[in-house]
Every structure is written in C-alpha cells, then in structure tokens.
Amino acid sequence: MRAGIDLGGTKVQAVVIDDDGRVQGQERLPTPTKGDPSDVAAVMVRSVKTAAEQAGVETAALAGVGIGSPGVINSRRGTVTSARNLPNWEGSFALGPALTEGLGAPTRIDNDVNVATQAELVLGAGRPYRSMLGVFWGTGVGGGIVLRGKPWLGRGGAGEIGHVCVVIDGARCPCGRRGCVEAYAGRKALEARARHRHDKGHKTDLFKIMEKRGRDRLTSGVWARALEHDDKLAHKLLDEAVEALGAGVASTLNVLDVDAVILGGGLGLRLGDPYREKIEKAMMPHLFSSDNPPPFLMAELGDLGGAIGAALLIKLPKAAAAA
Amino acid sequence: MRAGIDLGGTKVQAVVIDDDGRVQGQERLPTPTKGDPSDVAAVMVRSVKTAAEQAGVETAALAGVGIGSPGVINSRRGTVTSARNLPNWEGSFALGPALTEGLGAPTRIDNDVNVATQAELVLGAGRPYRSMLGVFWGTGVGGGIVLRGKPWLGRGGAGEIGHVCVVIDGARCPCGRRGCVEAYAGRKALEARARHRHDKGHKTDLFKIMEKRGRDRLTSGVWARALEHDDKLAHKLLDEAVEALGAGVASTLNVLDVDAVILGGGLGLRLGDPYREKIEKAMMPHLFSSDNPPPFLMAELGDLGGAIGAALLIKLPKAAAAA
C-alpha cells in the first residue's frame, strides 16, 4: 500500500491506494488558514493516519507517502519553499522529513500539477494517449504536460498555461503580470473581480451565498450555486474566464499539438462537463488545427486525482507492480 | 556531398554541403510569382545545378537533395499541398519526384521551419542545447521546437507560435483568426497594416522605398531601409510587431521552458541583433521565469540556414558521417 497527499490551499486530501491504484482509504481535512507550515504538516499527518486506518494498514508499513505540493520543491531534500495560498509559508520548510517523522514512512514530494497530470495519464482519462495537456482550473490555472509518454518539465518551470498572455496590457494577474489567463480565470482572481464589481454597485448574490455557507472565500461550490441561482455577475465573470481559458488552451495547443486535453482542478471539476464544453467552444476560433482538434476530456479521477498521483510518486518494487 | 533547397515565397535558396556541413556551393533565385508548381520546380532544379557546379559535383552524384517547403507535406510521397505564397499551389504537387527527374538524385521533403530549426540545432546557435525554440520571423511567424534533442512535431502541427493569441478579439490575421502574433508581426500582415494606414493618410516612405528598389512588396530590406530613414510609421508598426512577438514568445516559453530561444527568419535576420534585443525586452514582462530567462540568440547560419537544414534531411551512411 502507498499513501498520497494532495496539499491544496483549501483542503488536504489523503488517499491510500493498493498496487493496482485502487483507493482503499481516504480522508479530507481543511487546510489551516492560520499558524505555520508545521501546523499544515500536522494536518497532513492526521489525514494519512485516518486514510491508513480505513485501509487497515499501519502508516509505518506503507511503502511510502507521496506529496503533491504547491510552491518551489526540492525533491531531494523534501523541502517546499514559498508556497502560495498556504499560511506563513514564504520561506523553506522540510515537509518531507516532518511527515516521515510523524508517519514512520519514507516520503517523496513533487509539484501538485505534475502529480495530478501523471494520475490522469496512468489511471485516468489520459490512458490512451502518448501526449496530453492537463488543464487544472482552480485557485490558479496550472498546466501539466506529457510528451512521448513522459512528463515535460522544461528547466523546471514548464506548463505555466495560467500565465500565457491572452490580452497584452490586459487585467492584472495575482502573479503581478498583465493579461494572463489566470487574471481572468483563476478562482482567486475571479473573487477579486467579483468583489471589485460588487463594490462598484453590480448586483450579485455571490457574497451572500458565501456567508450562508459559512465560507470566507468564493469557493467553487459558491460559484456553482450562484450559477444555479442564475446570478448575472457570476455568469458574466465565468464567461470571461471561459474566453481566456479558451484562448490560452488554444495557444498552448498551437505550440504543442498534443493528442488530448484533460480538464481538472477545483473549478473545472465542480462546474464539470457544461463548462468543459464552453471552454472547448471558446478554444475553437483560436485553434490552428480547428479542422482536427484533439479530444477535450474531463479528468476521470475527480478530486482524488491529485492525491492518487502523489501516491504514484512511490515506486513499487517490480515484483509487486507485476502482481 | 548533399544538396538542400529552402523554398520560400520570395526566393529559392540552394546549397551543396560536404560531410562536415560546410557549404561548397550555393545559388539563390527569385521564386516565380506566376505560372504553376512545375515552374517553381524548374527554378529549384536550376538552383541546385548551379550550386553543384560550384561544388564541382554532378547532381546525379549527390547523396540526395533535401527540400524545406511551406504547405502541407507528405514526406513519403514527396508531395506538397496548399503552399501559401507560392503560385497556383492550392492543390497537391509531386515536388520530390519532379526534382528527382530533373536532377537524377533522390529527394526528401520536410517543413521549412523544421529543417531550419534542425540546422541551428546541429550546426548553429543551438549546438549547446538539448531543448530550444526557433522563432522564424518572416512572411509569417513560424516556430521550431526541439525537446530532449529531437524535433517536437506533436500530431504534425506543433510550433505554430505565429498563431498564439496575444489579444482576444485583436487584429485580423492572414490566417483568418484574430489577435495572433502573426497578425501584428508577420511581413505579410505588416504590409497590409502599412498600406491601410498609408491609405488613411499616415505619412510613410515605405512604399516609395519599395518602388525605388523595384519591388512589388515590402521586403525585409525595404523595412530595414525605412528604419534607417527614421520612418515613423515603420518604427511604430515594427514596435507593435515586437510587442506581439514578445508576448507570444514569452507565452510559448511559459508552456515549454526550453533551454534557449533562437531568432531567425527573413525579418529576424535582416533587422538583426537590435531587434533581437527589443523582442527579448518585450518578452520579459510576460515571462514567468523572468528571474532566470533562457538565452535568446540570433540564428548563426543566417539565410542559408533553411537550405543547410534541408540538406541535413539526407542522411549519410555511418562511415561517411564518421570520416
């Protein structure tokens, strides 16, 4: 058995999977919004313990614990540096060693987008393809690239499709640049755009829904509910997000021309197939191969994908893999 | 000895190279603007004959003739279909067989951008790198991608960096789409933009220079001369081109994160290093890895690069390659 943890800005998702990649235990806990990295590590330890209990295995007996993390990762040392959206995590924190201590199992860390892409490639919608683009539409917009069956990481920073520029001198992005896809489509940017328009007098129920649900931010669920209520501003902002995603994904495909596109991420999964279709439609006018577009699919592993992909970081001995 | 031909919209460039890739003969002829594909083939045959004569070799004794061509290429059959910018070349023409008949040597055809990229990788500025992006700024804007030491072609249509969208709902591109890099930066689009503004009363010497030089289009040389004359409209339009190229190349790098960028193409080579610098500067505000940008270099093989790359399509027997 192997464990995997998807460390997100909103939630910590842990799974324990068997040799065939089937989920035998899972636990989801809210990511601490206060405290420091060691508090986050403590929640991660707790989540794996519960998932392992469900799977009927001691954490010390796990083949290992994989971690999909935001921020800058040093896989060798197991450190995570300047993780956006995590509390007081500007500096470097030895997350791997902290979890090894708490769980008694070896750990391995990689980028959250890369592990989610790998999960879809090996066990999800990407199985039939040798090359693919994973589009993770959530707090930010991340891209995972697979070419010739292997992840393409470039010099370590490939796949930043959220920062493909779709409008020169366009909207300010949370990254500080202008006109990025994420400036229009990321959950964080969408919230800022909604708040700005709300403050300027645009009518919307987004913030009422947020409060009613006891949330302190516009989660994917809040956006989904606002759409159900036919909230005009929510529709308008998400339509702008779709336009930006369509242009950005098309531009990326014009460069890469991969076999398939797979949509995941918090917003992508929550808004689901109707929005997958909208993005695909918005992509077409910008797509060079519009007479032969690649399949544009939903991620199959849902919101466990990141954690499952993290677990796949733990390589099994050949005999076990064959069994 | 091997021959290579770069088939462009303006010129047919032939070279004959030896086993070490050194140019032993070369000929450049204008591409016919009238007639049909067989007239173009006849000019190509003539250019190789002259280059071979210079190199002191019979064309029938060549190891082969490589061709870098625009349009849709079927390498196996040696056909070129719907080649933009070539006369009456909407349909399919068996260019390879026509040249084999005219020269008595085997032929091989590939995409013009791919062969120029390969030339820079093997013999030019790309030698030190395992991954690179070739930016060919000419009549259109083409991109050649090398990853892990090999060309990346996707499903056959990768590298279309000229059709990365930099302004949603932006200027109309010759390809019919809106807001593409090429809509602002391609020589063909630049000419249309210049003519439009000239017709609207903007002052410019671009068309006077064109006529004085006996040209029927705004060649790279015409643009370069206009810059020397400090022509305001030429400066303004090229600055807009640079902005679009900067954003498009940055977006491409945000996706690929390759080891190096190499600038070539008719306009790129003619405007040279000052414009390479301008594009690099325009790229920085959009580049995700702006604290660690990849080297941005001029193509080293100049305007023979395409023809040399075409010659490299002809593989030498191992013994000759080692000698």
Interface residues (C-beta under 8 A of the other chain):
Chain A: S131 G143 I145 L147 R148 W152 L153 G154 R155 G156 G157 A158 G159 E160 I161 H163 V164 C165 V166 V167 I168 C175 R177 R178 G179 E243 A244 A247 A250 S251 T252 N254 V255 L256 D257 V258 D259 P285 H286 F288 S289 N292 P294
Chain B: S131 G143 I145 L147 R148 W152 L153 G154 R155 G156 G157 A158 G159 E160 I161 H163 V164 C165 V166 V167 I168 C175 R177 R178 G179 E243 A244 A247 A250 S251 T252 N254 V255 L256 D257 V258 D259 P285 H286 F288 S289 N292 P294
